[in-house]
Amino acid sequence: MKRIAVAALACTLAFPVLAKDIATVNGQGISQENLDQFVSLLIEQGAQDTPQLRDQVKQEMISRLVAVQAAEKAGLQKEPAIRLETELASQGILVRALMNQYLKDHPITEADLQKEYDTIKAEQGNRKEYKLRHILVKAEDDAKSLIQAIKDKKISFEDAAKKDSIDPGSGQKGGELGWGPSSNYVPEFAAAVESMNKGDLTSAPVQTQFGWHVIQVEDTRPVAFPSFEDARPQLEEMMRQSALAQYQKDLMESAKIVEMPAQ
């Protein structure tokens, strides 16, 4: 009995097991291996591996193969537009696989994430938010007159904004813009705000593409910087995209590319 068992084992090792088909369509098989790969893709996207899922995948693969056979029988695969679309789809799959493999071979480490977080925090950790009011007018002289009137307490900033501002959004609210970082505004406006302190009124009108501004900084406060754990998902995705962009740039620079003149 032992010799028979050994002989049977030897035969098993000598002859590879053929891929098992889960179905055939007009004689063309759909393998268990392909079904397992299809299911694995769905699991990576969050699906649960269940008998119901596997049956759905099986039916989907059968349905697809029926349709593909019909398309091939009609000769659609020979159509230039179809061939191009198929080639582009194949290229897209290969590019995605290449990028995934690169990230797998060059993972973003915990140390990388911490270093990037510390760098960004050092650069942006001292940012401020400003609570602002502004008055927008068309002429510089009008803005100068308003600044002087407000300084002389002939009119309040709020009343001047309601009376003279051509900004329909903030004018009727006394020029109120609320809290926000200076980056919310156009460069000339932002630069003026960043040079001011709490309680300041612009000493001179600020010109932007919209007209002439009179600005008042009502208050300032530091921007709350997110913790490492809160920032981690966005930071990791940013670093992954940056790594892929650099990899693609390196590939382009190392390739021998000859562009032909347009016909």
Phi, psi and omega in degrees: 000320182295321180295323179294318180296319179295319179296320179296320178296320180297319178296321179298319180287328185284330183243110182299144179289128179289147180300133182276132177271139175267344178189162172230148178233111183052040177088351179266126187275153170244116189276156174299324180298317179294320177298316180298322179293320178298314180298320180300320178299318180292323179296321177298334180268005174111358180284159177260136180283103181229161175302324179295317179297315181297323178291321178297317179296317179302312180296323178296318181293321177296313181300317179297315183295322175302313181292319180297317179299320179295320180294317179293322178298326178280355178077019183295332181294346180269349180294132182306317182294321180291320179297319179295315181297321178295319179295318180295320178297318179296319178297318179300319179295318180294319179298315179299319178295321179296316180295319178296321180293322179297316179295326177293320181280339181230068184291152174281116185273167177300321179295321178299315181297315181295319180296316180294319178299313181297322180295313181294320180296322179295327182279325189242356185295341181259015180294153180238156169252151183236138172260114192238157164230151175211158174236128180249126177227167183277327187249142180298319181298324177296320179294319179297319180296321179294318179301314181293320180295321179291319179296322181279001180061028175283338178205148178279158180301314182301314181293323179295320179296315181296326184277319193243342185290136178264006175277108185292336182286314185256339186306310183286353176257022180073024179084006187293128176250346179078192182275145174175160176286160180297336181294350176289346190243166178297156189307316183295320179293315181299316181298320179295316181298317182295338180272359186252160178246172179304130178090353184286148171242138181305133178282338179219151179299150179249123182267134171227183179296344184268341182144212182248131185249141165251125188240140174232129176265108181282324183196162175223158176202152178290146175281128179292122181270133184294153176290165180301316182294321179292324183277343189306308183302313180293322180295316181296318179295320178299317181290325177297314180295322178295319179295319179293321178298318179293321178298316179295323177296317178298320179298317180296319182290332181271349181275147174269106186247125177239113180267128180273148178296150179296142180280000000 
